[in-house]
């Protein structure tokens, strides 16, 4: 059975963070792998994408983008064919019946909703997109559709946790160079390394632009192989490939 995690603050808005449970993929992709860029059987991936969509909003249209670790946002006004996905890492819409889907395998999925305005958004925040402002731009794109920052509720979904995310000291200095206060998202590790709390960093970016309702699911993708795909875990295990899970949000008809 597909597991869809829900977030406080997004009640009444169709949404869910899916993991790997359910689905038809096998082998290293076993479960609900929705990654068109994986080397999984395409028929299995397409079936999984349909299953994920139907678990959220049967009969709706699933829309995804070609994620490239950018801060770029797409305004979605209708269906987008799988082979015509624009390069971007976030989407917004004010059109009912469109399921915005963000794929992750350790990066941070963020779902956004201004229910009063009828505007939703979804963003993929890897470290490059996060520091580049993908969440800031998603909020700006929602405001352009009539949303108000003080009404927007956000949810930070399953991603790699601080305990599982080792980075180099030079990596941390890149963030601290942007803002000295970013030092608080890194804790010392083994020599020359530290642990990065990317979820807390993303939440702080959201709060910094006026978002007052931010839910954090606090689910570590790396340490739960039965529930989530993880790029870093697959690398550490020497696996040939990895699956991707999907986080979804929509406006009901």
FENRA-V203565 format. One record per residue. RES is the residue in one letter. SS is DSSP state (h for helix, s for strand, l for the rest). Layout:
# FENRA-V203565
res->RES ss->SS
res->RES ss->SS
This chain:
# FENRA-V203565
res->X ss->l
res->X ss->l
res->X ss->l
res->X ss->s
res->X ss->s
res->X ss->l
res->X ss->l
res->X ss->l
res->X ss->l
res->X ss->l
res->X ss->l
res->X ss->l
res->X ss->l
res->X ss->l
res->X ss->s
res->X ss->s
res->X ss->s
res->X ss->s
res->X ss->l
res->X ss->l
res->X ss->l
res->X ss->l
res->X ss->l
res->X ss->l
res->X ss->s
res->X ss->l
res->X ss->h
res->X ss->h
res->X ss->h
res->X ss->l
res->X ss->s
res->X ss->l
res->X ss->l
res->X ss->l
res->X ss->l
res->X ss->l
res->X ss->l
res->X ss->l
res->X ss->l
res->X ss->l
res->X ss->l
res->X ss->h
res->X ss->h
res->X ss->h
res->X ss->h
res->X ss->h
res->X ss->h
res->X ss->h
res->X ss->h
res->X ss->h
res->X ss->h
res->X ss->h
res->X ss->h
res->X ss->h
res->X ss->h
res->X ss->h
res->X ss->h
res->X ss->l
res->X ss->l
res->X ss->l
res->X ss->s
res->X ss->s
res->X ss->s
res->X ss->l
res->X ss->l
res->X ss->s
res->X ss->l
res->X ss->l
res->X ss->l
res->X ss->l
res->X ss->l
res->X ss->l
res->X ss->s
res->X ss->s
res->X ss->s
res->X ss->l
res->X ss->l
res->X ss->l
res->X ss->l
res->X ss->l
res->X ss->l
res->X ss->h
res->X ss->h
res->X ss->h
res->X ss->l
res->X ss->l
res->X ss->s
res->X ss->l
res->X ss->l
res->X ss->s
res->X ss->s
res->X ss->s
res->X ss->s
res->X ss->l
res->X ss->l
res->X ss->l
res->X ss->l
res->X ss->s
res->X ss->s
res->X ss->s
res->X ss->s
res->X ss->s
res->X ss->s
res->X ss->s
res->X ss->l
res->X ss->l
res->X ss->l
res->X ss->s
res->X ss->s
res->X ss->s
res->X ss->s
res->X ss->s
res->X ss->s
res->X ss->s
res->X ss->l
res->X ss->l
res->X ss->l
res->X ss->l
res->X ss->s
res->X ss->s
res->X ss->s
res->X ss->s
res->X ss->s
res->X ss->s
res->X ss->s
res->X ss->l
res->X ss->h
res->X ss->h
res->X ss->h
res->X ss->h
res->X ss->h
res->X ss->h
res->X ss->l
res->X ss->h
res->X ss->h
res->X ss->h
res->X ss->h
res->X ss->h
res->X ss->h
res->X ss->h
res->X ss->h
res->X ss->h
res->X ss->h
res->X ss->h
res->X ss->l
res->X ss->l
res->X ss->l
res->X ss->l
res->X ss->h
res->X ss->h
res->X ss->h
res->X ss->l
res->X ss->s
res->X ss->s
res->X ss->s
res->X ss->s
res->X ss->l
res->X ss->l
res->X ss->s
res->X ss->l
res->X ss->l
res->X ss->h
res->X ss->h
res->X ss->h
res->X ss->l
res->X ss->s
res->X ss->s
res->X ss->s
res->X ss->h
res->X ss->h
res->X ss->h
res->X ss->h
res->X ss->h
res->X ss->h
res->X ss->h
res->X ss->h
res->X ss->h
res->X ss->h
res->X ss->l
res->X ss->h
res->X ss->h
res->X ss->h
res->X ss->h
res->X ss->h
res->X ss->h
res->X ss->s
res->X ss->s
res->X ss->s
res->X ss->l
res->X ss->l
res->X ss->l
res->X ss->l
res->X ss->s
res->X ss->s
res->X ss->s
res->X ss->s
res->X ss->l
res->X ss->h
res->X ss->h
res->X ss->h
res->X ss->h
res->X ss->h
res->X ss->h
res->X ss->h
res->X ss->h
res->X ss->h
res->X ss->h
res->X ss->h
res->X ss->l
res->X ss->l
res->X ss->l
res->X ss->l
res->X ss->s
res->X ss->s
res->X ss->s
res->X ss->s
res->X ss->l
res->X ss->l
res->X ss->l
res->X ss->s
res->X ss->l
res->X ss->l
res->X ss->l
res->X ss->l
res->X ss->l
res->X ss->l
res->X ss->l
res->X ss->l
res->X ss->l
res->X ss->l
res->X ss->h
res->X ss->h
res->X ss->h
res->X ss->h
res->X ss->h
res->X ss->h
res->X ss->h
res->X ss->l
res->X ss->l
res->X ss->l
res->X ss->l
res->X ss->l
res->X ss->l
res->X ss->l
res->X ss->s
res->X ss->s
res->X ss->s
res->X ss->s
res->X ss->s
res->X ss->l
res->X ss->l
res->X ss->l
res->X ss->l
